[in-house]
């Protein structure tokens, strides 16, 4: 099982403080959404957990082991869906699968890859290069890649941002299925989003960030019953209360920023 | 009907008229007229292969300029002789010479190609792997950088005397000169290519735990490929430039040597024949490398 512990983490980029005093524990099998204004360091935090950057100070651990680099135990869906542009959609996924399953044969790997491309609705695009795919299709291919590897920890940076509402809902369900296979929580998920409804659907807890420097303001437990079904969710009083709570928290920090007369940092998003 | 009245077609008709209208002596330029028609036919063949309207137009424009050039050349060297007979031999003389010399030129070409492929291919075979290794290793890069700055800009021609005394045969010395000319552009660009692989792709390969040969062949090499191709093209250009210098080293063969040799005797029909031949060969080679490049870079946004 995979438990992530983030202790007293600071991160700065030159003189610009990005993260300050971040503390968060993600229990094994838990799904946590990170939400907050652009540039608040959510993506940076995912990079730190992925092992792609090191904190300026503080410690990040997985099962008590300090994170020192990237690994296949943590699957990452980047915001800029980094497929290798010289490989087709299928080749991108088989390359990843060969890394994850050293003992599987070529045809088994191809079968898994094709299976996941079908699941994200890319059946007709196996042999297309990323430049021949639309932004949303590339994002789905990147998601298929990470889902196919089936890592115990999923780090996702606005993975469904570029998708239309139907595909988005479809992939959210797919993620929930993967996470909650046979009622067993198979995965630990950290998920960055701007969409409060999406966070309420997916998360056990929502960590709301403030800006300048990025800090976790509050962690809101989302004690809605599971399985959560979109249609029923909107009928629940609890859902709307939680939604208001999170939106208020988000607005507070934005209003605070505006009153302080500071510019909201553009960019800085994307891990 | 209207679509046949193009600049290039009008010029072709004028050109044919010029060639077929007899001189006062009664001479008619059958060979030149035939060549003009061959040019037109090859344009039609190219046209049938290309679906791109813009490309067709540009081929026609290129041909139009060629017709104009031949027309003026013929006009002022054969009909109204304003140009010096010695420096500007008339087109018919040049083309007759070209066809007569073709077997000889092909012999020379063989030697030229041996030098060129040895020097150029050797340069690629050394520079690309070395560049990839140095580009991925910070420490090696810091060591290589000052050497590249000092050695890179030295014109390879200055190594010639040393290459001749150092290497056992003249041919090896010639190959070494081409090698040195071709090495630096592709070496520098390979390193540059590795350093410029987008960070998100490097991150992706870290996340996938790609290492060793997989990392090398699936990420580093293709990632650097656009820059490598750029360098390889530059290197090819440098090889052509170095060729003439290389063919002067203790030999009496090669297309470059041929042109220089007959230039020294003032045999301009042969010089121009050699130039045309050299131009054709360079075109064929760069067309071939262009095809290879298009294939290697078909994943980039700019290649259709």
Interface residues (C-beta under 8 A of the other chain):
Chain A: X50 X51 X52 X69 X70 X71 X72 X74 X75 X76 X78 X80 X82 X83 X84 X85 X86 X87 X95 X96 X98 X99 X129 X130 X131 X271
Chain B: X198 X200 X201 X203 X204 X206 X207 X208 X209 X210 X214 X218 X219 X222 X223 X225 X298 X299 X300 X301
